[in-house]
């Protein structure tokens, strides 16, 4: 089983991170790498619109970088019905495994038996074995002996196994299993003494008198071609496996979705050679310590981020093999050299596009559109302050190569997704909200991207009242709501709080200068004003 290299973007993924992961997945696969795009959050409306338009499935949803039992190679579980014989169990152990998992009529796991458990039956006190034979079905005995019924009686068995000897008539044969050859006198004597079963060796068939007597007393007659010694050996192997198994309640078992770290911790508490792996009560595999020890870490390629707090949970337990990003260098560490491509561009998709071109790999129509949409979204259709000439040049190349009209794609995308219509005030204010402390003042800035800024005028009065109510609870010095045109053509601002009057002029300048970037424009200018 070849494990994939997972390509993931950051938490709360945006269009750039999802499109970059899917486009890179295609590139890696064309290079012969088993790569799989993943995501660690739900898709936003914009990204959902794009994937639906391109008829693409979302990347695999992931919550942790830890391995589960379902993701590593484990052994097949050798199962055995509860009523099967020890002989069959022994053969399975010699041929396939040292542990057998016992199941009931509905294939539910009920216990386990090892080759050691089966061997012990041959070595233990006969009084213990006798009790097991009491509960052994006659059909098991016939099956183990590869024999047949001459007559099936109804006498209960004592579990004692006897042969003919000089003291035959002195022994208590009540309910005994007699192993006899062709001596019909011994058969008559045994039935007279109350035996329950007579197993006749070497396929000898007794006369009619013997059969009639057995019918009268309720004695079972079994014929087999085995000799006397082989019969005795096999009778003890006819015991049902269920009678010697260790019940499931006494055995540590694991669910296929358990993390390897938890499995390893539990294994240290016991000394079993293997453990059952279950899924809804059904046995799906067998895991041993060596499976856990040899399991390789999950491998990841990070796109559009390189900080732990933005990455998948438990990233320290994974193996990061590559990073492709256009943000500042964060705190991700590796224990070996990796490919780390960090560029001053407006979109991670720009870097993926450059990789296709540099490697001479032809991108599919969908990959080209994914890269285009990623660039459009992250650069606000080339109007964001973060946009560079590299983004524009690559977009021009992709547009010509794949006949894509970026402006038409942007208009279609933004007009269908960048809207606050039918969204609650709570969603608008809190979907993308960040709090700052500037010169000792608590300031919260929320931002939402919309296609038509005129809709702000329609909700302005009611939204300001809502912001006032919110700030009574939060006690901020300034609560600022920024409605930004999704193509970077300016913003509208609503604000409340103690500093509202003080920042009125500077916020007015934000509008006049067409500010769109919270990080690069709005926050630095506010900090300067309040210093």
C-alpha positions as CSV (number, residue, x, y, z in Angstrom):
1,X,0.0,0.0,0.0
2,X,1.6,3.3,-1.2
3,X,0.7,6.2,1.1
4,X,0.0,9.5,-0.7
5,X,1.7,12.8,-0.3
6,X,-1.0,15.1,1.0
7,X,-1.1,18.7,-0.4
8,X,-2.9,21.0,2.0
9,X,-3.6,24.7,2.4
10,X,-4.2,26.6,5.6
11,X,-7.1,26.5,8.1
12,X,-10.3,28.3,7.0
13,X,-9.1,27.8,3.4
14,X,-9.6,30.5,0.8
15,X,-9.9,30.1,-3.0
16,X,-6.1,30.4,-3.5
17,X,-5.2,27.6,-1.1
18,X,-7.8,25.2,-2.5
19,X,-7.1,25.9,-6.2
20,X,-3.3,25.7,-5.5
21,X,-3.7,22.3,-3.8
22,X,-5.7,20.9,-6.7
23,X,-3.5,22.3,-9.4
24,X,-0.4,21.0,-7.7
25,X,-2.0,17.6,-7.2
26,X,-2.2,17.3,-11.0
27,X,1.4,18.5,-11.5
28,X,2.7,16.0,-9.0
29,X,0.7,13.1,-10.5
30,X,2.0,13.9,-13.9
31,X,5.5,13.6,-12.4
32,X,4.6,10.1,-11.2
33,X,4.1,11.1,-7.6
34,X,1.1,9.7,-5.6
35,X,-0.2,13.1,-4.5
36,X,-3.6,13.9,-3.0
37,X,-5.1,17.4,-2.4
38,X,-6.6,17.9,1.1
39,X,-8.3,20.7,3.0
40,X,-8.5,21.4,6.7
41,X,-11.7,23.5,6.7
42,X,-14.9,24.0,4.9
43,X,-15.1,25.7,1.5
44,X,-16.3,29.3,1.3
45,X,-19.0,30.2,-1.2
46,X,-16.6,31.5,-3.7
47,X,-14.5,28.3,-3.8
48,X,-17.6,26.1,-3.9
49,X,-18.9,28.1,-6.9
50,X,-15.6,27.5,-8.7
51,X,-15.5,23.8,-8.1
52,X,-19.1,23.4,-9.1
53,X,-18.5,25.3,-12.3
54,X,-15.4,23.1,-13.1
55,X,-17.3,20.0,-12.0
56,X,-14.5,19.1,-9.6
57,X,-14.8,17.3,-6.2
58,X,-13.5,19.2,-3.2
59,X,-10.2,18.1,-1.8
60,X,-10.2,15.4,0.9
61,X,-11.3,16.8,4.3
62,X,-8.7,16.2,7.0
63,X,-8.5,17.1,10.7
64,X,-5.1,15.8,11.8
65,X,-1.6,14.8,10.5
66,X,-1.6,11.8,12.8
67,X,-1.8,8.3,11.2
68,X,-4.7,6.0,12.0
69,X,-4.7,2.2,11.8
70,X,-6.9,2.6,8.6
71,X,-3.9,4.4,7.0
72,X,-1.1,1.8,7.6
73,X,-0.5,-1.7,6.4
74,X,-1.7,-4.3,8.8
75,X,-2.3,-8.1,8.5
76,X,-5.4,-9.8,7.2
77,X,-7.5,-11.2,10.1
78,X,-7.9,-14.9,9.8
79,X,-11.4,-15.6,11.1
80,X,-13.0,-18.9,12.1
81,X,-16.6,-19.8,13.0
82,X,-17.2,-20.5,16.7
83,X,-18.3,-24.1,16.1
84,X,-15.3,-25.1,14.0
85,X,-12.9,-27.8,15.3
86,X,-9.5,-27.4,16.9
87,X,-8.2,-29.5,14.0
88,X,-9.3,-26.9,11.5
89,X,-7.9,-24.1,13.8
90,X,-4.5,-25.9,14.0
91,X,-4.3,-26.2,10.2
92,X,-5.1,-22.5,9.8
93,X,-2.4,-21.5,12.3
94,X,0.2,-23.7,10.6
95,X,-0.7,-22.3,7.2
96,X,-1.7,-18.7,7.7
97,X,-1.4,-17.2,11.2
98,X,-0.5,-17.8,14.8
99,X,-3.8,-16.1,16.0
100,X,-7.4,-16.8,14.9
101,X,-10.3,-14.5,15.4
102,X,-13.5,-16.3,16.3
103,X,-16.8,-15.0,14.9
104,X,-20.4,-15.8,15.5
105,X,-23.2,-16.6,13.0
106,X,-23.4,-12.9,12.0
107,X,-19.6,-12.5,11.5
108,X,-19.3,-10.5,14.8
109,X,-16.0,-10.9,16.6
110,X,-16.4,-12.8,19.8
111,X,-12.9,-14.0,20.8
112,X,-9.4,-15.1,19.9
113,X,-7.4,-18.3,19.9
114,X,-3.7,-18.8,19.3
115,X,-1.7,-21.8,18.3
116,X,-0.6,-22.0,21.9
117,X,-4.2,-22.2,23.1
118,X,-4.8,-25.1,20.7
119,X,-1.6,-26.9,21.7
120,X,-2.4,-26.6,25.4
121,X,-5.5,-28.9,24.9
122,X,-3.2,-31.7,23.9
123,X,-0.9,-31.2,26.9
124,X,-3.3,-30.3,29.8
125,X,-5.0,-32.5,32.4
126,X,-7.5,-34.9,30.8
127,X,-10.1,-33.9,33.3
128,X,-10.2,-30.5,31.7
129,X,-10.3,-32.0,28.2
130,X,-13.1,-34.3,29.3
131,X,-15.3,-31.4,30.2
132,X,-14.7,-29.9,26.8
133,X,-15.6,-33.1,25.0
134,X,-18.9,-33.2,26.9
135,X,-19.9,-30.1,25.0
136,X,-18.5,-31.2,21.6
137,X,-21.2,-31.9,18.9
138,X,-21.1,-35.3,17.4
139,X,-20.8,-33.7,14.0
140,X,-17.5,-32.2,15.0
141,X,-16.2,-35.7,15.8
142,X,-17.3,-37.1,12.5
143,X,-15.8,-34.2,10.7
144,X,-12.4,-34.5,12.4
145,X,-12.3,-38.2,11.8
146,X,-13.3,-37.7,8.1
147,X,-15.8,-40.4,8.9
148,X,-19.6,-41.0,8.7
149,X,-22.5,-41.9,10.9
150,X,-23.6,-45.5,10.9
151,X,-26.2,-44.5,13.4
152,X,-26.7,-41.3,15.4
153,X,-27.9,-41.9,18.9
154,X,-29.0,-39.7,21.7
155,X,-27.0,-40.6,24.8
156,X,-25.1,-37.8,26.5
157,X,-21.3,-38.0,26.5
158,X,-19.2,-38.1,29.7
159,X,-16.1,-36.8,27.8
160,X,-14.1,-40.0,28.7
161,X,-12.3,-41.7,25.7
162,X,-11.7,-45.4,26.2
163,X,-10.2,-48.3,24.2
164,X,-10.6,-52.1,24.6
165,X,-8.4,-53.7,27.2
166,X,-8.4,-56.6,29.7
167,X,-10.2,-54.5,32.3
168,X,-12.9,-53.3,30.0
169,X,-15.7,-54.8,32.0
170,X,-14.4,-53.4,35.2
171,X,-14.3,-49.8,34.0
172,X,-17.1,-47.2,34.3
173,X,-18.1,-46.7,30.7
174,X,-21.2,-44.6,31.3
175,X,-21.4,-41.9,28.5
176,X,-17.9,-42.9,27.3
177,X,-16.6,-42.5,23.7
178,X,-15.3,-46.0,22.8
179,X,-12.5,-46.4,20.2
180,X,-12.7,-50.0,18.9
181,X,-11.5,-52.0,16.0
182,X,-13.4,-55.0,14.5
183,X,-14.1,-56.8,17.8
184,X,-17.9,-57.0,17.8
185,X,-17.9,-58.6,21.3
186,X,-16.2,-55.4,22.7
187,X,-18.9,-53.3,21.0
188,X,-21.7,-55.4,22.7
189,X,-19.9,-55.2,26.1
190,X,-19.4,-51.4,25.8
191,X,-23.0,-50.8,25.0
192,X,-24.1,-53.0,27.9
193,X,-21.9,-50.8,30.2
194,X,-23.6,-47.6,29.0
195,X,-21.2,-46.1,26.5
196,X,-22.6,-43.2,24.4
197,X,-20.4,-43.4,21.2
198,X,-18.5,-46.1,19.5
199,X,-16.0,-45.1,16.9
200,X,-15.1,-48.0,14.7
201,X,-11.6,-48.0,13.1
202,X,-10.4,-48.8,9.6
203,X,-13.9,-48.6,8.0
204,X,-15.2,-51.8,9.6
205,X,-19.0,-52.2,9.4
206,X,-20.6,-54.2,12.3
207,X,-23.3,-56.8,11.7
208,X,-27.0,-56.0,11.9
209,X,-27.3,-57.2,15.5
210,X,-24.8,-54.6,16.7
211,X,-26.6,-51.8,14.8
212,X,-30.0,-52.9,16.2
213,X,-28.6,-53.0,19.8
214,X,-27.1,-49.5,19.3
215,X,-30.5,-48.3,18.1
216,X,-32.2,-49.8,21.1
217,X,-29.8,-48.2,23.6
218,X,-29.4,-44.8,21.8
219,X,-25.7,-45.4,21.1
220,X,-24.0,-43.5,18.3
221,X,-21.9,-45.5,15.8
222,X,-19.3,-43.8,13.7
223,X,-17.1,-45.3,11.0
224,X,-13.7,-44.0,9.9
225,X,-10.7,-45.3,8.0
226,X,-8.3,-44.0,10.6
227,X,-6.6,-46.5,13.0
228,X,-7.1,-46.5,16.7
229,X,-4.2,-44.2,17.6
230,X,-5.2,-41.7,15.0
231,X,-8.8,-41.7,16.1
232,X,-7.9,-40.9,19.7
233,X,-5.7,-38.0,18.6
234,X,-8.4,-36.6,16.4
235,X,-11.2,-36.9,18.9
236,X,-9.5,-34.4,21.1
237,X,-9.1,-32.1,18.1
238,X,-12.8,-32.1,17.4
239,X,-13.5,-29.7,20.3
240,X,-15.2,-26.5,19.1
241,X,-12.8,-23.6,19.0
242,X,-15.2,-21.5,21.0
243,X,-14.7,-23.6,24.1
244,X,-11.0,-22.8,24.3
245,X,-10.9,-19.2,22.9
246,X,-10.2,-16.1,25.0
247,X,-13.4,-14.0,25.0
248,X,-13.3,-10.7,23.2
249,X,-14.1,-8.9,26.5
250,X,-10.7,-10.0,27.9
251,X,-8.6,-8.9,24.8
252,X,-7.4,-5.4,23.9
253,X,-8.9,-4.5,20.6
254,X,-8.6,-1.4,18.4
255,X,-10.9,0.6,16.1
256,X,-9.6,1.1,12.6
257,X,-9.8,4.9,13.1
258,X,-7.7,5.0,16.3
259,X,-4.4,7.0,16.1
260,X,-1.2,5.0,16.1
261,X,0.1,6.9,19.1
262,X,-2.8,5.7,21.2
263,X,-2.5,2.2,19.8
264,X,1.2,2.0,20.7
265,X,0.4,3.3,24.3
266,X,-2.2,0.6,24.8
267,X,0.1,-2.2,23.4
268,X,2.7,-1.4,26.0
269,X,0.2,-2.5,28.7
270,X,0.0,-6.1,27.4
271,X,2.2,-8.7,25.8
272,X,0.0,-10.1,23.0
273,X,1.6,-10.9,19.7
274,X,-1.3,-9.4,17.7
275,X,-4.5,-7.5,18.3
276,X,-7.8,-7.4,16.5
277,X,-8.8,-4.3,14.6
278,X,-12.6,-3.7,14.5
279,X,-15.1,-1.6,12.6
280,X,-18.6,-1.7,14.0
281,X,-18.1,-5.0,15.7
282,X,-16.7,-6.7,12.6
283,X,-13.1,-7.8,12.4
284,X,-11.2,-6.0,9.6
285,X,-7.6,-6.7,10.4
286,X,-4.9,-7.8,12.8
287,X,-2.2,-5.4,14.1
288,X,1.1,-6.2,15.8
289,X,3.8,-4.0,17.4
290,X,5.9,-4.2,14.3
291,X,3.2,-2.7,12.1
292,X,3.1,0.3,14.4
293,X,6.9,0.6,14.6
294,X,7.5,0.4,10.9
295,X,4.6,2.8,9.9
296,X,5.9,5.8,8.1
297,X,4.7,9.3,9.0
298,X,2.2,11.0,6.8
299,X,3.9,13.2,4.2
300,X,2.6,16.7,3.5
301,X,3.2,19.5,1.0
302,X,2.1,22.8,2.5
303,X,0.7,25.5,0.1
304,X,-0.2,29.1,0.9
305,X,1.1,28.9,4.5
306,X,4.1,28.0,6.5
307,X,3.1,28.6,10.2
308,X,2.0,25.9,12.6
309,X,-1.0,27.8,13.9
310,X,-2.4,27.9,10.3
311,X,-1.6,24.3,9.4
312,X,-3.3,21.0,10.1
313,X,-3.4,19.8,13.7
314,X,-0.5,17.6,14.9
315,X,1.7,18.8,12.1
316,X,4.8,18.0,14.3
317,X,3.9,14.3,13.9
318,X,4.1,14.5,10.1
319,X,6.9,14.6,7.5
320,X,6.8,17.9,5.6
321,X,8.5,17.4,2.2
322,X,7.8,20.7,0.5
323,X,6.4,24.2,1.1
324,X,5.0,26.6,-1.5
325,X,4.0,30.0,-0.2
326,X,3.9,33.7,-0.7
327,X,3.6,34.9,2.9
328,X,6.2,35.7,5.5
329,X,8.5,32.9,6.8
330,X,6.8,31.3,9.8
331,X,7.8,28.7,12.4
332,X,7.5,25.4,10.6
333,X,10.6,23.3,11.2
334,X,11.8,20.1,9.6
335,X,14.5,17.6,10.5
336,X,15.9,17.3,6.9
337,X,16.3,19.6,3.9
338,X,13.1,20.2,1.8
339,X,12.0,22.2,-1.2
340,X,10.8,25.6,0.1
341,X,9.6,28.0,-2.5
342,X,8.6,31.4,-1.1
343,X,8.0,34.3,-3.5
344,X,6.8,37.8,-3.4
345,X,3.7,37.4,-5.5
346,X,0.0,37.9,-5.0
347,X,-1.1,34.3,-5.1
348,X,0.2,30.8,-4.4
349,X,-1.4,29.8,-7.6
350,X,1.1,32.0,-9.5
351,X,3.9,29.9,-8.1
352,X,2.2,26.7,-9.1
353,X,1.7,28.1,-12.6
354,X,5.4,29.0,-12.8
355,X,6.3,25.4,-11.8
356,X,4.3,24.0,-14.6
357,X,6.0,26.3,-17.1
358,X,9.5,25.7,-15.7
359,X,9.1,21.9,-15.7
360,X,7.7,21.9,-19.2
361,X,4.5,20.0,-17.9
362,X,1.4,20.8,-19.9
363,X,-1.5,21.7,-17.6
364,X,-5.0,20.6,-18.3
365,X,-7.8,23.0,-19.0
366,X,-9.1,22.6,-15.4
367,X,-5.7,23.1,-13.9
368,X,-5.3,26.3,-15.9
369,X,-8.7,27.6,-14.8
370,X,-7.9,26.7,-11.1
371,X,-4.7,28.7,-11.3
372,X,-6.6,31.6,-13.0
373,X,-9.3,31.6,-10.4
374,X,-6.7,31.5,-7.6
375,X,-4.9,34.5,-9.0
376,X,-8.1,36.4,-9.6
377,X,-9.3,35.8,-6.0
378,X,-6.1,36.5,-4.2
379,X,-5.1,39.6,-6.2
380,X,-8.7,41.0,-6.5
381,X,-8.4,40.6,-10.2
382,X,-5.0,42.3,-10.2
383,X,-6.1,45.4,-8.1
384,X,-4.7,44.3,-4.8
385,X,-1.6,46.1,-3.5
386,X,0.0,42.6,-3.2
387,X,-0.3,41.9,-6.9
388,X,3.1,41.9,-8.8
389,X,4.2,41.9,-12.4
390,X,5.0,38.2,-12.0
391,X,1.3,37.5,-11.4
392,X,0.2,39.6,-14.4
393,X,2.8,38.1,-16.7
394,X,1.9,34.5,-15.8
395,X,-1.8,35.3,-16.1
396,X,-1.2,36.7,-19.6
397,X,0.7,33.5,-20.6
398,X,-2.1,31.2,-19.2
399,X,-4.7,33.4,-20.9
400,X,-3.1,33.1,-24.3
401,X,-2.2,29.4,-23.9
402,X,-5.6,28.3,-22.7
403,X,-7.8,31.0,-24.2
404,X,-9.0,32.4,-20.9
405,X,-10.5,35.8,-20.4
406,X,-9.5,36.8,-16.9
407,X,-11.8,39.9,-16.7
408,X,-14.9,37.8,-17.8
409,X,-14.0,35.1,-15.3
410,X,-13.6,37.7,-12.5
411,X,-16.9,39.4,-13.3
412,X,-18.8,36.1,-13.4
413,X,-17.1,34.9,-10.2
414,X,-17.5,38.0,-8.1
415,X,-21.1,38.9,-9.2
416,X,-22.2,35.4,-8.2
417,X,-20.3,35.0,-4.9
418,X,-19.3,38.4,-3.5
419,X,-22.5,39.5,-2.0
420,X,-24.0,40.2,1.5
421,X,-27.5,39.6,0.3
422,X,-29.4,37.1,2.6
423,X,-26.5,37.2,5.1
424,X,-27.1,38.0,8.8
425,X,-25.5,41.1,10.4
426,X,-23.7,38.7,12.7
427,X,-22.2,36.8,9.8
428,X,-21.1,40.0,8.1
429,X,-19.4,41.4,11.2
430,X,-17.7,38.3,12.5
431,X,-16.8,36.1,9.5
432,X,-13.4,37.9,9.1
433,X,-12.7,39.9,12.2
434,X,-9.4,40.7,13.8
435,X,-8.6,42.6,17.0
436,X,-5.5,44.8,17.5
437,X,-4.1,46.9,20.3
438,X,-2.8,50.2,18.9
439,X,-1.3,52.7,21.4
440,X,-3.1,50.9,24.2
441,X,-6.5,51.1,22.5
442,X,-8.5,48.0,21.7
443,X,-9.6,48.1,18.0
444,X,-11.5,45.4,16.0
445,X,-11.5,45.5,12.2
446,X,-13.9,43.3,10.3
447,X,-13.7,43.0,6.5
448,X,-16.0,41.6,3.9
449,X,-15.5,41.6,0.1
450,X,-18.5,42.5,-2.1
451,X,-19.0,43.2,-5.8
452,X,-21.5,46.1,-5.5
453,X,-20.5,48.7,-2.8
454,X,-23.9,50.5,-3.3
455,X,-25.6,47.8,-1.2
456,X,-23.8,49.3,1.9
457,X,-26.1,52.3,1.7
458,X,-29.1,50.1,1.9
459,X,-28.1,48.6,5.3
460,X,-26.0,51.4,6.7
461,X,-28.5,52.7,9.4
462,X,-29.5,49.3,10.7
463,X,-26.0,48.0,10.6
464,X,-24.6,50.9,12.7
465,X,-27.3,50.2,15.3
466,X,-26.2,46.5,15.4
467,X,-22.6,47.6,15.8
468,X,-23.5,49.8,18.7
469,X,-25.2,46.9,20.4
470,X,-22.3,44.6,19.8
471,X,-19.8,47.2,21.2
472,X,-21.8,47.6,24.4
473,X,-20.9,44.0,25.1
474,X,-17.3,44.1,23.8
475,X,-16.3,47.5,25.2
476,X,-13.9,48.3,22.2
477,X,-12.4,51.7,21.7
478,X,-13.1,51.3,18.0
479,X,-15.2,48.8,16.0
480,X,-14.6,49.2,12.3
481,X,-16.4,47.4,9.5
482,X,-14.8,47.5,6.1
483,X,-16.8,46.7,3.0
484,X,-14.3,46.2,0.2
485,X,-14.9,45.9,-3.5
486,X,-13.8,42.4,-4.5
487,X,-11.9,43.8,-7.5
488,X,-9.9,46.2,-5.4
489,X,-11.9,49.4,-6.4
490,X,-12.1,50.9,-3.0
491,X,-14.0,50.3,0.3
492,X,-16.8,51.7,2.4
493,X,-16.4,52.1,6.1
494,X,-18.8,52.0,9.1
495,X,-17.5,52.5,12.7
496,X,-18.5,53.0,16.3
497,X,-16.8,53.4,19.7
498,X,-15.0,56.0,21.8
499,X,-12.6,56.8,19.1
500,X,-15.2,57.2,16.4
501,X,-15.0,61.0,16.3
502,X,-11.1,61.0,16.6
503,X,-10.6,58.8,13.5
504,X,-13.4,60.3,11.4
505,X,-11.0,62.3,9.2
506,X,-8.5,59.5,8.7
507,X,-11.2,57.0,7.8
508,X,-12.5,59.5,5.3
509,X,-9.0,59.5,3.7
510,X,-9.2,55.7,3.5
511,X,-12.3,56.1,1.3
512,X,-10.8,58.8,-0.8
513,X,-7.5,56.9,-1.4
514,X,-9.3,53.6,-2.2
515,X,-7.9,51.6,0.6
516,X,-8.5,47.8,0.3
517,X,-5.8,46.1,2.4
518,X,-6.5,45.8,6.1
519,X,-2.9,44.5,6.8
520,X,-0.9,46.8,4.5
521,X,-3.0,50.0,4.5
522,X,-5.7,50.4,7.1
523,X,-3.9,49.1,10.2
524,X,-0.6,50.9,9.6
525,X,-2.4,54.2,9.0
526,X,-4.6,53.9,12.1
527,X,-1.5,53.1,14.2
528,X,0.1,56.2,12.9
529,X,-3.0,58.3,13.7
530,X,-3.3,57.0,17.3
531,X,0.4,57.1,18.1
